[in-house]
Amino acid sequence: MGISNCRQWVILIVVGRQVLTVRVPFPDGTTEIGLSYRVPTGFLVLSFWLVGSIMLWFTRPENQTAIWVAYIFVGLAVALTGVQAEILSVTGAWLSRPVWYMSVMGIFYLGGVPRFQPLSQSGRRMFGALWVLAGLLGLLALAEALFLFPNHTSLDTLSGLGFYELLLLVGGVAWLTSFFQLVIRIWRVPASSYQRKQLIILLLFIGLAIMPVTLLTLVPRGLADVVLLPFPLAISLFVLVPAGYLFVIFRRGYLGFDVVFSKTALFLILALVTLVVYGSALAFIRGRISVSTTSVLPETLIFLPVLFLVLYMSKPVDLLIRELFFGEVVQNKSLPLFTLALSLKPDISTLEAIVAQLAQDFQIPQALLALIQNDGQLNVITTGHASDLPVKLDEMEPLTNFLLRSDARTDSRHTCWTVHPWSELILPIRVRDDLIGYLAFARPQGGYFNTEQVVFLTQAASIIAVGSEAIFLFNVSRYLSLQVLSARETERKNLSKDIHDRPVQSLAYSANVLHQVLLTPDACSPAVIPKIRREMNRLQHVMEELRDISKGLFPPPIEMGLQMIVSDNVIRFERQFGLTIEQNLQASDAILYQPPPLNVGTAVYGIVMESLNNVVKHAQTKRAWITVSETDECLRVEIADDGVGCNISSFTTPELIRQGHLGLVGMRDRTDLVRGRLTIQPRQPRGTAVILEIPLEDPRWANL
């Protein structure tokens, strides 16, 4: 009677000889109650169908699990549509009956998704039996609609249990079984593994779908006759169930899912907590304080406490969600440490240490760093596999962004995938939009790279790019300094020769002329003779100074063989500083007594002299040993002492420069000039050994 714009059903009831007329009004249009029962179901049907269709669209043929899940959700959409249509007496709705039980039986299969191993033979047989049973029940339900309904009877009338009630019972059992199957699988899977996190994420979305309708709708309605969350909205949250399966199945192929679903989970958890706390507090206050129904005092009293509680919970909940979705490495503060390490030690060994640390943090079994070297080609700097070779620059396809093998949008034909078949992630290393190298990582143990990890590694690659550019510029400057050093040694030799051959010889000639004058009778008066003698002494002194300068610029032993180079230093340091130096020359005569190449002689002379200088200044000893030996590959010169020792063997050239060890820097520069290797190491039981190794295959030894 209170309904406007409505029609009426007229029902005649015959009781004995009396006829009772009952008029039942019904609305002519859609009402709020009608929408509250139809919209949630329609939304669920649409979401199930949409998720299933998306899965079928993006699923690859080899991913059979995703195909089965997609068909299950599409079947559930059809079944829900048919059930709702039968409730509303839609013509032809009975045609969906064969799909009812097939889709419900598929819910049992969802408990085993995501699958990490193929289904066993016994499992396949069990599901085959369930599909057969579901098909028989569907055919019986269809037979009821075809044969029993036209005769005004049904299975419910004949047996007391209808197909609709049986469908609800089987569906409830299926969902409970699937839920507990997920719980058991989580309990059996190793802790902190990728598989366990996948199952927990799926269970989280299922819980977010079930908990609101339980805690905010059914329980409050039963206990206090209040509804904190409207039933249609609570039912609509069941869309999180297919969304959760969509996420765990396609998580590897589409990295953006990580961010979207993690933010969605965080928002829903905080919203659920807010509604539960706010609704419970509001009901408690209204039960304890007598206020009118229009008063806003209770809401005002609890608004700020609930707001502060949610703000307080947001950070720890966000950390838990991020750790679940992205792992612990997102909390890693290594990037500033990498930057600091490269600023303190810009060296290739630092890059190797950074790559090794990244591999350890992410539990990556294999990593490779390739950078452009002085020859303009990519060379492997560090690798977890000895047989790996870098991609050739002229054969490399454009690499402007990262490549992820599991990403469905990644070009699987890229050259890097062919050269490094073990790699999962390829990161370009670029400086000023120029590709200077790349970083390759294998798949992490038991998982894959998520969005946060890729972002983190991309930032690390940028730091490596800046560091490698600094190292390159430093190496270029050192290369130029070596060229300057080589040119300087040549100039010193030429200058020494010029001083010896020109002014010294001229002065010697002048002194000889004056000496002849003094020997000639009556050549000069007696008064002039003392002055001439004084000038002759001065000329002799100038000649000696010039000879010392010439020898300092380019000591003559450098061109007299290694034996003279060693002996000259030994004699000097024994005379000037009182050292006792033992020589042990075991090389061939060609090495010891023939003039070595200019750079080799200069390097050996300078390193022996600087090493003995360090013995005098720092070793606190008076004993030293010099050993010259020869192998098929190299010449070996060792300068050792039994002093207090030093701890600079692992220092890089930038560190030596920063700490003021310029003498050691010069020794390394001279070593690099002859493409040799210089090692400074402790000597047992005490002391220090400086070892210089020069390759004999160098063309500069060809004249020996």
Salt bridges, closest charged atoms under 4 A:
ASP28 OD1 - ARG7 NE 3.27
GLU86 OE2 - ARG97 NE 2.76
GLU144 OE1 - ARG97 NH1 2.73
ASP225 OD1 - ARG221 NE 3.19
ASP258 OD1 - ARG251 NE 2.89
GLU299 OE2 - ARG286 NH2 2.80
ASP388 OD1 - HIS420 ND1 3.38
ASP407 OD1 - ARG409 NE 3.02
ASP411 OD1 - ARG413 NE 3.25
GLU424 OE1 - ARG443 NH2 3.38
GLU452 OE2 - ARG322 NH1 3.44
GLU469 OE2 - ARG432 NH2 3.05
GLU489 OE2 - ARG670 NH1 3.09
ASP501 OD1 - HIS500 ND1 3.14
GLU535 OE2 - ARG538 NH1 3.67
GLU545 OE2 - HIS541 NE2 2.90
GLU559 OE2 - LYS493 NZ 2.57
ASP568 OD2 - ARG572 NH2 3.73
GLU638 OE1 - ARG636 NH1 3.02
ASP669 OD1 - ARG478 NH2 2.51
ASP672 OD2 - ARG478 NH2 2.72
GLU693 OE2 - ARG636 NE 3.92
GLU693 OE1 - ARG677 NH2 2.49
ASP698 OD2 - ARG700 NH2 2.55
